[in-house]
Every structure is written in C-alpha cells, then in structure tokens.
Amino acid sequence: MRTFALAKVRIHFLNIYKLMKKISTLFLMLSALLALPQVARAADYDVEAADIAAFNAAEDGKIVKLTLTNARVNGFNDLAATYYVEDASGATAIKGIGLTKGTALNGYIVGKKGSEDMDFVNTPSQCIEPSLTVTDATLSSFEATATTLVGTPMTITDACAQMNHGKLVTLSNITIAPLGNGKNLQLTDEAGSTMKTRDLFGVLPEDYAWPEKASEMTGVLMYYMTGWFLIPISAEAIVGAGAQPLTVTFDFSDPNFREDIGEKVADPKGNVINDTYFIDNVSLQITAGSAASKLYKDASRGQNLAIYKEFATMTFRAPEGYAITAIEFTAAGNSNIDKFTASSGAIEGMKWTGNAEGVRFLQGATSNLANTIVTLAAKDESTAALAPIEYTECADINAFNQLSAGAYAKVKLTDAEVIGISADGYSTVWIQDATGGCWLQYTSLNSVLQEKTKLNGFVYVVARPNSGNVQMKETEDTPKSEITVAEISDYTIVEGTLAEVNVTANKNKVVKITGASFVATNATTGTLTQGDASIAVSNGSVTANQQLHKIADTWVKDETKMDNVTIVAILVGKSATENQLLPISMTSEATGISTISAVDADNVQIYNLQGVRLGQLQRGINIVNGKKMVVK
C-alpha cells in the first residue's frame, strides 16, 4: 500500500512540474507580445491620412494615423525637439518620437495634429507650421533606412511660400552677407531676391567662415519669427563659389608704367632696384641676375622689362585670401620664360598655371617682357604656400666662398671692410674680412655701403660665380639683414711679391706689391711684371659695373712704361683661370710716373720745368710736390 501511495505522489508532482513549465512559456510569450508595438486600430485614432498633405489638412486636435511612403527626415531642430519630414506631397513637423536625419521612413505614425503661427510680426500670418505630436509611441510602426538628402532646386522667390515650409530646398548662385546681430545672414540670388539664413540646426563648426558666394546651398525652408530662412543641414551643403577670377596686369610697355607703380621701380639708368612693387595688392619682386634687370627702351622691342639669367628671380604674390592661378607673359621680341624654374605649378610656352599663394621664378635665359597678366581666384584648401628660402649660415666670408653656386646663405660679417665700389657707383662693392674677400651686390644697402668703412652684422644672399670670383648677390629677404657701419682709416693690406700675393686665398682682398714694372696696353689696361710673374691691371671704365673707380682719368697714354712701381690694388678674377688687379693707387718713385688717386688729386701739385702748374702728368719731366718725375 505504501509503495502505491508513493507512486501516486510522484505522478502528482510530475504533473505540477509540467503545468508550471507551460505557465512559464506562456508568460514569456506574453512578455514578448507586450514588448511589440500595438497594431493601431480605428479606435486609436480619429482620422487616417494617406500622406503628409492630407495630414496637414486635418483638423487641429484630432488623433491622426499618418501613412509614410518614402518620407525622408530632412533635419532636426533641437531647440524645439522637432524633426522636419517630407514626402512627395509636402512637409510637416513631427515631435515626441525619435527619428534620424537622412533616413527614409515607411509605415505609419499616430499622433495629435496641431499647428503653430510662426510669424511674430505680420497679420495675417505669413506661415502656419503644421505638426504631429506623438503621445504613445507603441501605436506607431515604421521602418527607417538611410537615404541621400537632395534638395529641390528653387529660386528664392519661388521658395518663400507656405506650401514649402519644412521642405528641403537648394538655391544656386547666391551671395551671402552678414546682418546686424551676427547670427543671421542674408542670401541674395541672381534675380536680386533675398531671404535669410542661420545655423538654427547647429550643424556648423564654431569657427565656420561663411563664403561670400555659394554655387549651391541646401537647407530646410522655414519661416522663423520675422521672415523666411533657409536652414543649412550641414557644412557640406554650402558649396562656396569663391570670388570671381580677377586679373592684374603689369604692363611694362606702357610709357606711364614707372609713374603708375612708383618711382622706385627703376633708377634713372633704367636698372630695376631690388624692391617690391604693387598693382591692386598683387606684388612683384625682382632681383638681379648676371646683370641688373632693366626697364628700358630698345630699338626693336620698344619699352620692356629685361630679366637677365643666372640667379635672377621674379616673385609674384597674391593678396590675402586669394591664389594665383595663371601668369601669362607677353614677350617683347624673343623671350624664354619657359627656361625659368617655377616654385610650383607648370610653365608651358609663355604661361604658368597652378594654384599658389605666390610663385617664384628662378634662373632662366634672358627674357624681354612687354607685359605680364596675373589671374587670381579665391584661395582654397588646395592652394600651395610659397615656400620660404632656406639659408645656410656662414660664420665668415671664407665659409660663404666655399658654397656651391646658387646656394642661399645668411653670412655673418665681422669687421668686413668695404675696399672698393664699382665704377657705376652702386651695383657692386668689394669686401674683405680676416678670412677672405668677395663681391657684394646689395642694392638695398647702397646708401650705407661706402669705401673705407667696416660692416658688422648679417646679410642674406645667394652665391653667384662671376668671372672666377664669388659674389654675394642680394635676395628677396634683404629686409631681414642687420648691418652696422663704422669708418676706418685704411684697409687691411696683404703685402708681398706678385707671385706671393696672386693666390686664391687673397682673391677680392687688398694687396700691395713693391718693385714691379708696368706697361700700358691702352688707356685703361696694362700688365704688371715682377720677375717671372705677370698680371693684368685694369683701370676700368666709367660704365663698367665690374670695375673699380679709376685712380685717374686715364693712364698717361698708351704704351706708358713705369719701373720700380708700388701698387695697392684689389686682386680679382678676370676669368675662371686668370686674375687681374684693380688699382687703388700706383706710384713709381724712380724713373717712371705716378698716377694720382682721385681721393688725393686736390692735394697734389704738378708743374713743368717752366713753372706752369699742370692738371695731370705729361710726357717728359714733371715736378710733383717738389720731386722730379719722368714720364716716358
């Protein structure tokens, strides 16, 4: 009996277990069903709208089931917690339910129909905004898929209408100008019609710079407080058109060119001075090459700008906010601008094209230019910056002399003596320090570079070979140079025989040779001889920019001969393999002559044997400061 009873108990508990398991399964199914949205029944709403246009026409206060067919979410205004949704029939505002901008909706939403007067000023109102407010999200059922937001092209006049409120609209070719409060801006289309814009959706970066012109702008059309606004949906939806291309012409052939851009464009001889010239805020800077660039008249070319090769530069710079996109050169006669090298872009024939803040043209064949037309456009993210010149720092002149041709250098000058100035008086000076000597072509310092002075500071130059000499040539960045000048009583002189001083280490330094012989070849050149060594002597000419000031008007005459000569001169390269002397002073104390330094001429008294004072030495016997000298 007991065994039977236990069996009945076991069966009883097994049945209870099965029953509880069924209840648990039913509970889980019920929970899942409760989590699903309800299927909206007619009892849950008052009106059913087949599209947004039907919803907008519904009576305020009614609960409406709005059917959505490819309705896109154009934007979200977080200030009003409102989405702007548009389908093929129209647009409306939806509140109280989470949506995502840039999605397409299919299904339905149930909510209360309302409307709000958006016009704070006018009576009657210019715009009423319809809206659907969801109070029970479980009654709505829809799917959201990503979509591309494309605005409907409109003019401002067509867009500003009640039926377009909330729609995504694209305006084309508009100008954008700020209004009083800084938040609102005015849009103007090509017809002159206007509306406003502002970042009401908060989609633009804090540092966003509105363009002055836009080829396209896409946004949600809204009436906001006092007028119609196009509210941008993203920064990318504003496509800047930039300023219209502008052209600036440097017309070198115009007789009035110098007057137009300022007298500093050229000195009286037509040599272009290293400086920066502006036309409509576009700058042109020219530095000299193998010869000074010139603005001059040529019999076959007329007035033109001549840019000489070998380290010449032309640098054009655009004004702030602009880029140079083209530079077209017109030749005066033959020209070779295509032989120049541009810092960016490309040269084809006589035209450069690119996109840069500035363009530097370096080292080309000599070019004669009638004019240059510079085309500008608004600067953009692809505009190339004009790379600055990189300089090698040199501790002294000798370090500079070791650089290769074309190298840019910042050279420290320590008690560097100005030992001579070229015959033209400004284009070249000779300098020396304790380590070496060189030429210096530095026109921006012309007013401070004087003979018998010493220089301390820095110069920014490019290394340029010239007839076997190293030359410091002025570069664009000359305003950075820092120079102090002090007078000296005399130069530092290297003394020795001709063979001893005529070495590379002394090139472009002052040397002194005693006990040599001289024979004139013509009125300005001759040969100095000492033992087996000989060297050319050049007294220069009044037009040479590579010759020293003459020590007298001429040699005494052709084929003049002098013995026991003492000469103080600058040793310079005549060519890559031969040197020459540029005399500072030269005397012959025994049988020859004494040519007189221009500096000392007023203190010298020359008489003939009859006691008549002479202006210069003549053939025969001369009495100079009481001493007899013979000119052969």
C-alpha positions as CSV (number, residue, x, y, z in Angstrom):
1,M,0.0,0.0,0.0
2,R,2.8,2.3,0.9
3,T,4.6,1.7,-2.4
4,F,1.4,2.5,-4.4
5,A,1.0,5.8,-2.4
6,L,4.5,6.9,-3.2
7,A,4.0,6.3,-6.8
8,K,0.8,8.4,-6.8
9,V,2.8,11.3,-5.1
10,R,5.5,11.1,-7.8
11,I,2.9,11.3,-10.6
12,H,1.3,14.3,-8.8
13,F,4.5,16.3,-8.6
14,L,5.4,15.5,-12.2
15,N,2.1,16.9,-13.4
16,I,2.6,20.1,-11.3
17,Y,6.1,20.5,-12.9
18,K,4.7,20.2,-16.4
19,L,1.9,22.7,-15.6
20,M,4.4,25.2,-14.3
21,K,6.6,24.8,-17.3
22,K,3.6,25.6,-19.6
23,I,2.8,28.6,-17.5
24,S,6.4,29.9,-17.7
25,T,6.4,29.5,-21.5
26,L,3.0,31.4,-21.8
27,F,4.4,34.1,-19.6
28,L,7.5,34.6,-21.8
29,M,5.3,34.7,-24.9
30,L,3.1,37.3,-23.2
31,S,6.1,39.4,-22.3
32,A,7.3,39.3,-25.9
33,L,3.9,40.3,-27.2
34,L,3.7,43.2,-24.7
35,A,7.1,44.5,-25.9
36,L,5.8,44.8,-29.5
37,P,4.0,48.0,-30.6
38,Q,0.4,47.7,-30.8
39,V,-1.3,47.5,-34.2
40,A,-3.2,50.8,-34.5
41,R,-6.9,50.2,-34.6
42,A,-9.6,52.6,-35.7
43,A,-10.4,53.1,-32.1
44,D,-6.8,54.5,-31.5
45,Y,-7.2,57.5,-33.9
46,D,-9.8,59.8,-35.3
47,V,-8.5,60.4,-38.8
48,E,-6.4,58.4,-41.2
49,A,-4.1,60.4,-43.6
50,A,-2.7,58.8,-46.7
51,D,0.2,61.3,-47.0
52,I,1.6,64.4,-45.4
53,A,-0.5,66.8,-47.5
54,A,-3.7,65.0,-46.1
55,F,-2.3,65.2,-42.6
56,N,-1.6,69.0,-42.9
57,A,-5.2,69.4,-44.0
58,A,-6.6,67.6,-41.0
59,E,-8.4,69.4,-38.1
60,D,-6.2,70.5,-35.2
61,G,-6.7,68.4,-32.1
62,K,-7.5,65.2,-33.9
63,I,-5.5,62.0,-33.4
64,V,-4.3,61.1,-36.9
65,K,-2.7,57.9,-38.3
66,L,-0.2,59.3,-40.9
67,T,0.9,56.8,-43.5
68,L,4.6,57.3,-44.6
69,T,5.8,56.4,-48.0
70,N,9.4,57.1,-48.6
71,A,9.1,60.1,-46.4
72,R,12.6,61.5,-45.6
73,V,13.8,63.2,-42.4
74,N,15.3,66.5,-43.6
75,G,16.6,67.9,-40.3
76,F,16.3,68.2,-36.6
77,N,15.8,71.4,-34.6
78,D,17.0,70.5,-31.1
79,L,15.7,73.8,-29.7
80,A,12.1,72.8,-30.4
81,A,12.8,69.0,-30.4
82,T,11.3,68.9,-33.8
83,Y,12.0,66.8,-36.9
84,Y,11.1,68.1,-40.4
85,V,9.8,65.3,-42.6
86,E,8.9,65.5,-46.2
87,D,7.2,63.1,-48.7
88,A,6.1,63.6,-52.3
89,S,3.1,65.6,-51.2
90,G,4.5,68.0,-48.7
91,A,6.4,68.5,-45.4
92,T,5.4,68.6,-41.7
93,A,7.0,68.8,-38.3
94,I,7.0,65.7,-36.1
95,K,7.6,65.7,-32.3
96,G,7.7,63.2,-29.5
97,I,9.3,60.3,-31.2
98,G,13.0,59.6,-32.1
99,L,13.9,59.9,-35.7
100,T,17.3,60.1,-37.6
101,K,18.2,62.8,-40.1
102,G,19.0,61.4,-43.6
103,T,16.6,58.4,-43.3
104,A,13.6,57.3,-45.4
105,L,10.5,56.3,-43.4
106,N,7.9,53.7,-44.5
107,G,5.0,52.7,-42.3
108,Y,2.8,54.9,-40.1
109,I,2.9,57.3,-37.1
110,V,0.0,58.0,-34.9
111,G,-0.2,61.4,-33.1
112,K,-2.1,64.6,-32.4
113,K,-2.4,67.1,-35.2
114,G,-1.6,70.7,-34.2
115,S,-0.4,74.0,-35.9
116,E,1.6,77.0,-34.7
117,D,1.8,80.5,-36.0
118,M,5.5,81.1,-37.0
119,D,5.0,84.8,-37.9
120,F,5.8,87.1,-34.9
121,V,5.1,90.3,-36.9
122,N,2.6,90.2,-39.7
123,T,-1.2,90.0,-39.6
124,P,-2.5,87.9,-41.3
125,S,0.3,85.4,-40.7
126,Q,2.8,84.6,-43.4
127,C,3.3,81.0,-42.2
128,I,1.5,78.3,-40.1
129,E,3.6,75.3,-39.2
130,P,1.6,72.0,-39.0
131,S,2.9,69.4,-36.6
132,L,2.2,65.8,-35.4
133,T,2.9,65.1,-31.7
134,V,3.3,61.5,-30.7
135,T,2.0,60.7,-27.2
136,D,2.0,56.9,-27.4
137,A,4.9,55.5,-29.5
138,T,3.6,52.0,-29.3
139,L,0.8,52.9,-31.7
140,S,3.3,53.8,-34.5
141,S,5.0,51.3,-36.8
142,F,7.6,52.1,-39.4
143,E,11.0,51.2,-40.9
144,A,13.9,53.7,-41.3
145,T,16.5,53.2,-43.9
146,A,19.4,55.5,-44.9
147,T,18.9,57.8,-47.8
148,T,20.6,60.7,-49.6
149,L,19.2,64.2,-48.9
150,V,18.7,66.0,-52.2
151,G,17.1,69.4,-52.2
152,T,14.5,70.6,-54.7
153,P,16.0,73.4,-56.9
154,M,14.2,76.7,-56.4
155,T,14.7,80.4,-56.7
156,I,14.2,82.5,-53.6
157,T,11.0,83.9,-54.9
158,D,9.5,80.5,-55.6
159,A,10.8,79.0,-52.3
160,C,9.3,81.6,-49.9
161,A,5.7,80.1,-49.8
162,Q,3.6,78.4,-47.1
163,M,3.4,75.1,-49.2
164,N,7.2,74.8,-49.0
165,H,7.7,75.2,-45.2
166,G,9.8,72.3,-44.0
167,K,10.9,71.2,-47.4
168,L,14.5,70.6,-48.4
169,V,15.4,73.3,-50.9
170,T,18.6,74.0,-53.0
171,L,19.4,77.6,-54.0
172,S,22.1,78.3,-56.7
173,N,24.5,81.1,-57.3
174,I,23.8,83.2,-54.2
175,T,25.8,85.8,-52.4
176,I,25.9,85.6,-48.6
177,A,26.3,88.7,-46.4
178,P,26.1,89.2,-42.6
179,L,23.2,91.0,-41.0
180,G,23.1,93.1,-37.8
181,N,23.1,90.5,-35.0
182,G,25.8,88.3,-36.3
183,K,23.7,85.1,-36.3
184,N,21.6,85.9,-39.3
185,L,22.9,86.3,-42.8
186,Q,21.2,87.5,-46.0
187,L,21.0,85.4,-49.1
188,T,20.6,87.1,-52.5
189,D,20.2,85.3,-55.8
190,E,20.9,86.4,-59.3
191,A,17.5,87.9,-59.7
192,G,18.1,90.1,-56.6
193,S,15.6,88.4,-54.4
194,T,16.5,88.0,-50.7
195,M,15.9,85.7,-47.7
196,K,17.8,84.9,-44.6
197,T,19.8,82.0,-43.2
198,R,21.3,81.0,-39.8
199,D,22.7,77.8,-38.2
200,L,19.5,77.0,-36.4
201,F,20.2,73.3,-36.5
202,G,23.7,73.7,-35.0
203,V,25.5,71.8,-37.8
204,L,28.3,74.2,-38.5
205,P,31.6,74.3,-36.6
206,E,32.2,77.2,-34.2
207,D,34.9,78.7,-36.4
208,Y,33.0,78.2,-39.6
209,A,33.6,81.0,-42.1
210,W,30.7,81.6,-44.4
211,P,31.7,82.1,-48.0
212,E,30.8,85.4,-49.8
213,K,29.4,83.4,-52.6
214,A,27.9,79.9,-52.9
215,S,27.3,78.0,-56.1
216,E,24.8,75.9,-54.1
217,M,23.2,75.9,-50.7
218,T,20.8,73.2,-49.4
219,G,18.7,73.5,-46.3
220,V,15.2,73.2,-44.8
221,L,12.9,76.1,-45.7
222,M,11.4,77.7,-42.6
223,Y,9.6,80.8,-41.6
224,Y,11.4,81.9,-38.4
225,M,10.0,84.7,-36.3
226,T,10.4,87.6,-38.9
227,G,10.9,86.0,-42.3
228,W,11.8,83.1,-44.5
229,F,15.0,81.3,-43.7
230,L,16.9,78.5,-45.4
231,I,18.5,76.5,-42.6
232,P,21.6,74.6,-43.7
233,I,21.6,70.8,-43.0
234,S,25.4,70.6,-42.9
235,A,28.6,72.5,-43.7
236,E,29.0,70.4,-46.9
237,A,25.6,71.6,-48.0
238,I,27.1,75.1,-48.5
239,V,29.2,74.9,-51.6
240,G,31.4,78.0,-51.8
241,A,31.9,79.6,-55.2
242,G,34.6,81.9,-54.1
243,A,35.3,85.3,-55.7
244,Q,35.2,85.6,-59.4
245,P,38.6,85.4,-61.1
246,L,40.4,88.7,-61.2
247,T,43.3,89.8,-63.4
248,V,46.1,92.3,-62.7
249,T,48.4,93.5,-65.5
250,F,52.0,94.6,-65.1
251,D,52.3,96.5,-68.4
252,F,56.0,97.1,-68.8
253,S,55.4,98.5,-72.3
254,D,53.3,101.4,-71.0
255,P,55.2,104.7,-71.1
256,N,53.5,105.6,-67.8
257,F,54.4,102.3,-66.1
258,R,57.0,103.8,-63.8
259,E,54.7,106.5,-62.6
260,D,51.8,104.0,-62.1
261,I,53.7,101.7,-59.7
262,G,56.1,104.2,-58.1
263,E,59.4,105.8,-58.9
264,K,61.3,103.2,-57.1
265,V,60.7,100.7,-59.9
266,A,63.9,101.8,-61.6
267,D,66.8,104.2,-61.1
268,P,67.4,106.9,-63.7
269,K,69.5,104.5,-65.8
270,G,66.6,102.0,-66.0
271,N,68.2,99.4,-63.7
272,V,65.5,97.8,-61.6
273,I,66.2,98.1,-57.9
274,N,65.5,95.1,-55.7
275,D,62.2,96.1,-54.2
276,T,58.6,95.0,-54.1
277,Y,56.1,96.7,-56.5
278,F,52.3,96.5,-56.1
279,I,49.4,96.7,-58.5
280,D,46.0,96.1,-56.9
281,N,47.7,94.4,-53.9
282,V,49.4,91.9,-56.2
283,S,53.2,92.2,-55.6
284,L,56.1,91.6,-58.0
285,Q,59.7,91.4,-56.7
286,I,62.7,91.3,-59.0
287,T,66.3,90.5,-58.0
288,A,69.1,90.9,-60.5
289,G,70.9,88.1,-62.3
290,S,74.1,88.2,-64.3
291,A,73.3,91.9,-64.8
292,A,70.8,94.3,-63.3
293,S,67.3,93.8,-64.6
294,K,66.2,96.8,-66.6
295,L,63.1,98.7,-67.6
296,Y,64.3,100.4,-70.8
297,K,63.6,101.1,-74.4
298,D,65.0,99.0,-77.1
299,A,65.1,100.0,-80.8
300,S,63.5,96.7,-81.9
301,R,61.4,95.8,-78.7
302,G,60.2,99.2,-77.5
303,Q,59.9,99.7,-73.7
304,N,60.2,96.4,-71.9
305,L,61.4,94.7,-68.8
306,A,64.7,92.7,-69.3
307,I,65.3,90.0,-66.8
308,Y,68.8,88.6,-67.1
309,K,69.7,84.9,-66.4
310,E,71.8,83.3,-63.8
311,F,70.2,83.8,-60.4
312,A,67.6,86.3,-61.4
313,T,64.3,85.9,-59.6
314,M,60.8,87.2,-60.2
315,T,58.4,86.6,-57.4
316,F,54.6,87.2,-57.6
317,R,52.5,87.2,-54.5
318,A,48.6,87.2,-54.3
319,P,46.8,89.4,-51.8
320,E,45.4,87.9,-48.6
321,G,42.6,85.4,-49.3
322,Y,43.5,84.9,-52.9
323,A,45.5,82.5,-55.0
324,I,47.4,82.9,-58.3
325,T,46.0,80.5,-60.9
326,A,47.7,81.8,-64.0
327,I,50.5,84.1,-65.1
328,E,50.8,84.9,-68.8
329,F,53.9,86.6,-70.1
330,T,54.0,88.5,-73.4
331,A,57.4,88.7,-75.0
332,A,59.0,91.9,-76.3
333,G,60.8,90.3,-79.2
334,N,62.3,87.0,-78.4
335,S,61.9,85.7,-74.9
336,N,62.5,82.4,-72.9
337,I,60.3,82.5,-69.8
338,D,59.8,78.7,-70.3
339,K,63.5,78.3,-69.4
340,F,62.8,79.6,-65.9
341,T,62.0,77.2,-63.0
342,A,58.8,77.9,-61.0
343,S,58.4,77.2,-57.3
344,S,55.1,75.4,-58.1
345,G,52.7,74.8,-61.0
346,A,53.9,74.4,-64.5
347,I,55.2,76.6,-67.3
348,E,54.2,75.9,-70.9
349,G,55.4,78.4,-73.5
350,M,54.9,81.8,-72.1
351,K,52.2,80.8,-69.5
352,W,52.3,79.5,-65.9
353,T,49.3,77.7,-64.4
354,G,48.8,76.4,-60.9
355,N,47.2,77.3,-57.6
356,A,49.5,79.1,-55.2
357,E,49.7,82.0,-52.8
358,G,52.9,83.1,-54.6
359,V,55.2,81.9,-57.4
360,R,59.0,82.4,-57.5
361,F,60.6,82.1,-61.0
362,L,64.3,81.2,-60.7
363,Q,67.3,81.4,-63.1
364,G,66.4,81.3,-66.8
365,A,67.6,82.6,-70.1
366,T,67.4,86.4,-70.6
367,S,63.8,87.4,-71.1
368,N,62.4,90.7,-72.5
369,L,58.8,91.1,-71.3
370,A,56.2,93.5,-72.7
371,N,53.6,92.7,-70.0
372,T,52.5,90.1,-67.5
373,I,48.9,89.2,-66.7
374,V,48.3,87.7,-63.3
375,T,45.0,85.8,-62.8
376,L,43.6,85.5,-59.2
377,A,40.9,83.3,-57.6
378,A,39.7,82.7,-54.1
379,K,42.2,80.7,-52.0
380,D,41.0,77.2,-51.2
381,E,42.3,74.1,-49.4
382,S,44.4,73.1,-52.4
383,T,46.3,76.4,-52.6
384,A,50.0,75.9,-52.3
385,A,52.0,78.1,-50.0
386,L,55.1,79.9,-51.3
387,A,57.9,78.1,-49.7
388,P,60.4,80.3,-47.9
389,I,64.0,80.4,-49.0
390,E,66.2,78.2,-46.8
391,Y,69.6,79.7,-45.8
392,T,72.9,78.1,-44.9
393,E,74.5,80.0,-42.0
394,C,78.1,81.1,-42.7
395,A,80.4,82.3,-39.9
396,D,82.6,84.4,-42.3
397,I,83.3,85.3,-45.9
398,N,85.6,82.3,-46.4
399,A,82.8,79.9,-45.4
400,F,80.5,81.6,-47.9
401,N,83.1,81.3,-50.6
402,Q,83.0,77.5,-50.2
403,L,79.3,77.3,-51.1
404,S,78.2,76.0,-54.4
405,A,76.7,78.3,-57.0
406,G,73.1,79.1,-56.3
407,A,73.2,78.3,-52.6
408,Y,71.4,80.8,-50.3
409,A,73.3,81.9,-47.3
410,K,73.0,84.0,-44.1
411,V,76.5,85.4,-43.8
412,K,78.0,86.9,-40.6
413,L,80.1,89.9,-41.3
414,T,82.7,90.7,-38.6
415,D,84.7,93.9,-39.3
416,A,84.3,93.3,-43.0
417,E,85.9,96.2,-44.8
418,V,84.4,97.9,-47.9
419,I,87.5,98.2,-50.1
420,G,86.1,99.4,-53.3
421,I,82.9,100.4,-55.2
422,S,82.3,99.7,-58.9
423,A,82.7,102.4,-61.5
424,D,78.9,102.9,-61.8
425,G,78.9,103.8,-58.1
426,Y,76.2,101.4,-56.8
427,S,75.9,97.9,-58.3
428,T,78.9,96.1,-56.8
429,V,81.2,96.6,-53.8
430,W,84.3,94.6,-52.8
431,I,84.5,93.5,-49.2
432,Q,87.1,91.6,-47.1
433,D,87.3,90.2,-43.6
434,A,90.1,88.4,-41.8
435,T,89.2,85.1,-43.7
436,G,88.7,86.2,-47.3
437,G,87.1,88.6,-49.8
438,C,84.3,88.6,-52.2
439,W,82.0,90.8,-54.3
440,L,78.8,92.0,-52.8
441,Q,75.8,93.1,-55.0
442,Y,73.4,94.5,-52.4
443,T,71.4,97.4,-53.8
444,S,69.1,97.8,-50.8
445,L,72.2,98.8,-48.8
446,N,73.6,101.2,-51.4
447,S,73.1,104.2,-49.1
448,V,75.2,102.7,-46.4
449,L,77.9,100.9,-48.3
450,Q,80.8,103.4,-48.6
451,E,84.6,102.9,-49.1
452,K,86.8,102.8,-46.1
453,T,84.0,101.5,-43.8
454,K,83.6,98.3,-41.9
455,L,80.5,96.2,-41.7
456,N,79.2,94.1,-38.8
457,G,76.0,92.0,-38.8
458,F,74.3,89.7,-41.2
459,V,73.4,89.7,-44.9
460,Y,71.1,87.3,-46.7
461,V,72.5,86.4,-50.2
462,V,72.8,83.8,-52.9
463,A,76.2,82.6,-54.1
464,R,76.9,83.6,-57.7
465,P,80.1,82.9,-59.7
466,N,81.2,85.8,-61.8
467,S,84.4,85.8,-63.9
468,G,86.2,83.5,-61.5
469,N,85.0,85.4,-58.4
470,V,82.4,84.5,-55.8
471,Q,79.7,87.1,-55.5
472,M,77.2,87.7,-52.7
473,K,74.0,88.6,-54.6
474,E,71.1,90.2,-52.9
475,T,68.0,88.1,-52.4
476,E,64.3,88.7,-51.8
477,D,64.7,88.7,-48.0
478,T,67.1,91.7,-47.7
479,P,64.9,93.5,-45.2
480,K,66.0,90.9,-42.6
481,S,69.6,92.0,-42.9
482,E,71.1,93.6,-39.9
483,I,74.2,95.8,-40.7
484,T,76.1,98.4,-38.7
485,V,78.7,100.6,-40.4
486,A,81.8,102.4,-39.0
487,E,84.5,104.4,-40.6
488,I,88.1,103.0,-40.8
489,S,91.3,104.9,-41.5
490,D,92.7,102.4,-44.0
491,Y,92.3,98.9,-45.4
492,T,93.9,95.8,-44.1
493,I,96.6,95.1,-46.8
494,V,98.3,91.8,-47.7
495,E,101.9,92.7,-48.8
496,G,104.3,90.6,-50.8
497,T,105.8,89.9,-54.2
498,L,103.4,89.5,-57.1
499,A,103.9,85.7,-57.0
500,E,103.2,85.7,-53.3
501,V,100.0,87.7,-53.3
502,N,98.5,86.3,-56.5
503,V,96.9,83.3,-54.8
504,T,93.3,82.2,-54.4
505,A,93.2,83.0,-50.6
506,N,93.8,86.7,-51.5
507,K,91.2,86.9,-54.2
508,N,89.0,90.0,-53.7
509,K,91.3,91.3,-51.0
510,V,93.6,94.4,-51.0
511,V,97.2,93.5,-51.9
512,K,100.4,95.6,-52.1
513,I,103.3,94.9,-54.4
514,T,106.5,96.9,-54.5
515,G,109.3,96.9,-57.0
516,A,107.4,95.8,-60.1
517,S,107.3,97.1,-63.7
518,F,104.2,98.3,-65.7
519,V,103.5,98.6,-69.4
520,A,100.1,100.1,-70.6
521,T,98.3,98.3,-73.3
522,N,95.8,101.1,-73.9
523,A,94.2,103.9,-72.0
524,T,92.7,101.6,-69.3
525,T,94.6,98.3,-69.3
526,G,98.1,97.1,-68.9
527,T,100.4,94.4,-67.5
528,L,102.4,94.4,-64.2
529,T,105.5,92.3,-64.2
530,Q,107.8,91.2,-61.4
531,G,110.4,88.6,-62.1
532,D,108.8,85.7,-63.9
533,A,105.3,86.6,-62.7
534,S,102.9,88.9,-64.5
535,I,99.3,90.0,-64.1
536,A,96.7,92.2,-65.9
537,V,95.9,95.6,-64.5
538,S,92.6,97.2,-65.4
539,N,91.8,100.8,-64.6
540,G,88.1,100.3,-65.5
541,S,85.7,102.5,-67.5
542,V,83.0,104.9,-66.3
543,T,80.2,102.5,-67.4
544,A,81.6,99.2,-66.1
545,N,79.7,97.7,-63.1
546,Q,82.6,95.2,-62.5
547,Q,85.5,97.7,-62.5
548,L,86.8,99.8,-59.6
549,H,86.7,103.6,-59.7
550,K,89.5,104.8,-61.9
551,I,92.6,106.1,-60.0
552,A,93.0,108.8,-62.6
553,D,91.1,109.8,-65.8
554,T,93.3,107.6,-68.0
555,W,96.7,106.1,-68.0
556,V,99.1,108.8,-69.0
557,K,99.0,107.5,-72.5
558,D,99.1,104.2,-74.5
559,E,102.3,102.2,-74.1
560,T,103.2,104.1,-70.9
561,K,106.1,102.3,-69.1
562,M,106.9,102.6,-65.4
563,D,109.7,101.0,-63.3
564,N,110.0,100.4,-59.6
565,V,106.2,100.5,-59.2
566,T,104.4,100.3,-55.9
567,I,100.8,99.3,-56.4
568,V,97.9,98.9,-53.9
569,A,95.0,97.1,-55.6
570,I,92.2,94.6,-55.3
571,L,93.1,91.1,-56.6
572,V,90.1,89.8,-58.5
573,G,89.3,87.1,-61.0
574,K,89.5,88.1,-64.6
575,S,88.2,84.7,-65.7
576,A,88.0,81.3,-64.2
577,T,91.7,80.7,-64.7
578,E,93.2,84.2,-64.7
579,N,93.4,87.1,-62.1
580,Q,93.8,90.8,-62.5
581,L,94.4,93.9,-60.3
582,L,92.0,96.8,-59.9
583,P,94.3,99.6,-58.7
584,I,93.6,101.8,-55.7
585,S,96.9,103.6,-56.0
586,M,100.0,103.2,-58.1
587,T,103.3,105.1,-57.9
588,S,106.8,105.0,-59.5
589,E,109.4,106.7,-57.4
590,A,112.5,106.4,-59.7
591,T,112.3,106.6,-63.5
592,G,108.6,106.3,-64.1
593,I,105.3,108.1,-63.3
594,S,102.9,108.5,-60.5
595,T,99.2,108.2,-61.3
596,I,97.2,110.0,-58.7
597,S,94.3,108.7,-56.7
598,A,91.1,110.6,-57.2
599,V,90.9,111.0,-53.5
600,D,94.3,112.7,-53.3
601,A,94.2,114.7,-56.5
602,D,93.3,118.1,-54.9
603,N,96.4,117.8,-52.6
604,V,98.9,117.1,-55.4
605,Q,100.9,120.0,-57.2
606,I,102.2,119.2,-60.6
607,Y,104.5,121.6,-62.5
608,N,106.5,121.5,-65.7
609,L,110.1,122.8,-65.9
610,Q,108.8,126.3,-66.9
611,G,106.9,126.5,-63.6
612,V,103.4,126.2,-65.1
613,R,101.1,124.2,-62.9
614,L,99.5,121.2,-64.7
615,G,96.2,119.4,-64.2
616,Q,97.8,116.0,-64.8
617,L,101.1,114.4,-65.6
618,Q,102.5,114.8,-69.1
619,R,105.3,113.2,-71.2
620,G,108.7,114.4,-70.1
621,I,109.9,115.8,-66.8
622,N,107.2,116.7,-64.2
623,I,107.7,118.3,-60.8
624,V,105.3,116.6,-58.4
625,N,105.2,118.0,-54.8
626,G,108.8,119.2,-55.3
627,K,110.1,115.9,-56.7
628,K,111.2,115.3,-60.2
629,M,109.3,112.5,-62.1
630,V,109.9,111.4,-65.7
631,V,107.1,110.3,-67.9
632,K,108.3,108.3,-71.0
